[in-house]
Amino acid sequence: MAAPGNDLQWVSTFLEAQAAEAGAARNTLLAYGRDLKDVATWLLHRKLGFSDASRDNIEAYLISCDAEGLSRATRARRLSAIRQLYHFAFEEGWRVDNPAIQIKGPGRDKRLPKTLEVIEVDRLLDAARQTGRKPADRLRNTCLMELLYATGMRVSELMSLPVAAARGNPNMLLVQGKGGKERMVPLSPPARDALRVWLQSWEDEDHARQLKGLQGSKFLFPSRGKEGHLTRHWFYSLIKELAVTGGVDPQKVNPPTLRHAFATHLLANGADLRAIQALLGHADIATTEIYTHVLDARLSELVLEHHPLSRGGESIAERDKDKP
């Protein structure tokens, strides 16, 4: 197959294949597109393109990204996108080599994910019950937070949840994750109650819309935006508001926080790591194992805060010697 005539056609053909053959999620495709267009622009300024770029050129691009101050995670992601593009180009016969295959990536920052204490989650849930201009808004916000904490879903998975998945007072929800992979997640009693109440409100509002001649929604959390459902950016604003209302440090709270709390709290209460992997939809157990490090770090912190021998090296006998 002849190679496309320009770099933008390389990118668009690659993205179409990723969507059709690999079932890549929309956010993944958008990230690939942004990264590869940045590479194409850099090459164009040097009178180069994907068809004739060498390993030295790709390494020079990554060095320029470092010089711009881009994080290691961003540089690793861009190298991954370049590798994927050239892997596809090799299979299609556009190139006889993959100039990026032997380039060593910068790695990722080894930072543990932020999580929350159980009492902080309770405060966020309480805040959701009182946040919203209308009663329906408060029911929706409560349902969102209860479902996230009960299931460990990604925010994007919850935002795009079809209303059909919630009907019938289910004990479990069918979730479509990354790459179109499906998994079942169980619901806690509070999450089932919140879902049932919100679904009744949803049906009342949907019926009112149809009476006005408007089209009904297929999403559990609909909006009038072009996607038809609430977005991750909308949820970011909501959870920051809930943190302020609930007295939780907003710096600790972001869209994935409840997912991390879900996993860490399950692990702390004895859940099997493989079970947590299945619930989170992780393809690799190594991704799930990060939560063991989060738990270890938290336990160490508790010891340092509360163990009597960790308080400035003072022993129990020394502290008690002056007591009557």
N, C-alpha and C positions, 0 to 999 in steps of 0.2 A: 504494500500500500504506500502510495506517495505521501511524503510528509506535507503538512499544511504549508501555505505560502508565507505565513507570518506568525509571530509569537502569540498574538491574541487568539488565532485559530487553534494553535497548539493547546492553549489553556482551555478554550471552550469545548474542544473535542474531548480532552481529558476529563473535564467536569461532567460532560454528558455521559461518558462511559462509567464514571464513578457512581453517578446517580442510577443508571440503568442496570449495570452489572454487579456493582458492589453494594448497592442500596445505601449509599452514604447519606447521612442525615443532612438536612438543609444547612444547619450551622457549620457542619464540616465542609460542605461545598463552598460556603461563603468564605471560610477561613482559607481554604486552598486558593480560591480565586484572588483574594486580597494579597496573599503572600506571593503567588506566582506573577501577578501583575507588577508587584514591586521589583521582583527579580528581572522581569522583562524590561522594565524602565531603566534599571541599572545597566543591563547589557546594551540596550539601544544607545545610551549615551557613549558607549565605547565601540559603537558600530559592530556589535555582536548580536547574536540571537541564540535561541535554544538549539538550533540546528548545528551551530559551529562552536559553542562554548566549550572550553576545556576544563579539566579538573582545576588547573591553576586559576581560571576565571571564577569558578564557583567558590574556591577558597578565598579569593580576593573579595568577592561579594560578602562573604560571611565576616571577613575582617572589617569591612566597611560598616557592617551592621553593629559590630562590637564597638567601633569608633563612634557610632551615633549614640551609644549608650543603651542599646536594646538589651533586654534581660537575656539570661542564658536560656530561659524557657522559650522566649520568642525566637531566638536564633536556632534552637533545636527544632522548633516547629517548622521554621522556614526550610531548614535542611531536609527535614522529612518530606515536605511538599515537593522539593526539587527531586529527591530520590524517587518519589512515587511517579512524578511526571516522566522522568527518564526511564523508569522501569516500564511504564506504559509505552513510551516511544520505542523502546527496544523490542517489545513484543509485537508492535505494529509494523516494525521494519523501518521506522523513521531514522533510527540511528543504529550503528553496529556496536555501540558501547554505552555504558552508563557512567558518565564522568564524575558522578557524585557518590558512587557506591562505596568507595574506599575512604571517603572523607570522614574523619572522626568528629562526632558531634561534640558540642560544648557541655552536654549533660544538663541536668536540671538542678535548680536550687533545692537543697534537701531541707525544705521547711515543712513542718508538720501542719496538717490542716487545723484550722481553728474549730473548737467545739464549745459546747455550752454545758453548764451544770443543769441537773434536773430542775432545780428551783428556777433557773433562768428560763427554761423552756416553759414552765408553768406560768411565769409572768407574761411571756409572749402570747400564750394561749388565752390568758385572761384579758390581755390588751386587745386581742382580735375580737373578743365578744363585745367590746364597747367602742370599737373603732369603725366608723362609717357614717355617712350622712343619713342613710335610710336603714330601716330594719333589714331589708334584703341585703344591703351591703355588709352589715354585721354578720348575717348568716353565712354569706359567701366567704368573708374573711376567716370566720371560725372554721368553716369546712376546709379551706385551703391549708390552714396551719395544722389542723388535726390530721389531715391526710398525709401531709409531708412528714410529720413526726412519726406517724404510725407505720408508714411504708418505706421511708427512705428514698422516695422517688426523686429524680432530678426535677428541678423546677420546670424545665422545658417539657418534660414528660407529663407533668400534671397540667400545665397550661393547655396542652393540646389534647387532653383526655376527652374522648367522645362521650356524650351523655348516655349513649346506649350501654356503656360499660358500667354505669351506676344504677341502672334500673333493676328492680327486683330485690332490693335490700340485700346485696351480695355480701358474703363473708370474705371474698377476695376480689381483687381487681386485676384485669388483664391489661398490662402496660406494654406499650411499644417503645423500646429503647433505641440505643444507637445502632445504626445499620439496619433498622427495621426488625431487630430481634425482639421477640415477645417473651414476657415472663409474668408469673402470677405473684402478687403481693397480698398478704393477709391484712385485714382491717381489724383494729382494736374496737371494743365496744363504743368508746367515745367517738371514734372516727366514723363508725357506722351510724351513730345517732346524728352527728353533724351532717353527714352525707344525706341521710333521709330527709332531714328538715330542709336543707338547702335545695334538694331535688324538688320538693313540693313547691318551694318559692320559685324555683326555675320554671317549673311547668306552668304556674300561674302567670308569670311574666311572659313566657313564650306564647301562651294562649292569647294574652292581651295583644301581643304584637301581631299575631295572625289575624285577629279580628280587625286590626287596622290595615290589613292587606300587606303587611310586611312578611318577609320570608323568615321562617323559623330557623333556629341554629342547631347544628349537629354537635356543638361543643358544650361540655359541662360548665365551662367558665367563659361565656361568650363576650365579645366586645364588638364595637362598630368599626374597628380597625380593619385594614386590608387582609390580615390573617384570619379574622373572624373569631379570634379568642384572645384572652389576656396575654400579655407578653412578659418575658423575663425582666425587661426594664421596668415595667409597671410594678412587678412584684418587688423589685429592688427598692423602689420608693416606699411601698407598703411596709416591708419588713423593717426599714429604718424608722418609720413612724411608730410601728409597734414597739420597737426597742425603746424609744423615748418615752412612750406612754407607760410601758411596763417597768421602767427603771433599770433597763439592761444597757450596758455600754454599747452604743451603736457601732463602735469600731470592731466589736466581736461578732457582729451580725451581718451576714450577707446571704445571697440566695442559696449557696450550698450548705450553710451552717446547720440547718435542721437535718440534712442528710448525714452530715458528719456526727451530729449528736445521736441520731438514730443508731448508727453503727457502733459508736463508742459505748453508748449505754447498754446495747445488747451484749457486747463483748464483756463489759464489766459485770454483767449479771449471768455470765456463764454460757452464752450462746456459742455454738460451733462456728469456727471461721468459715468453713465451706458453706454453711447455711447463710451466713451474712453475705458471702460472695454472690450466691444465687439471688438473694433478695435485692442486692444493689445492682445486679446486672453486670458485674465485672467479668471480663473475658479471662483475666489472669489473676490467680490467687495472690500474686505479689502486690497487686494494686490494693487488695483488701488488707494485706498484712500491715499497711501503714497505720491502721487503727490500733494494732498492738503496741506500736511505738507511742502513739498518742496516749494510750492508757498507761504505759510505763512511765512516760514523762509526768502525767498527772499524779500517779502514785508517789513518785519521787518528790514532787512539789508538796504533796500532803505531808510526807514524812518531814521534810525540811521545815514546814510551817508548824507542825504540831508535836513532833517527837521532842521530849524534854532534853535529850542530849544534843539536839541540833541548835539550841538557843545559846549561841556564843560560846559553845564548849563548856558550859556550866553544868555540872552534874546535879542530880536530884538532891544528893546529900548537901552539896554546897548551897543550893537554893533554900533548903529547909533548915539549915543549921541555926538561923536566927529566929526561927518560929518558936513561940512559947510552947 
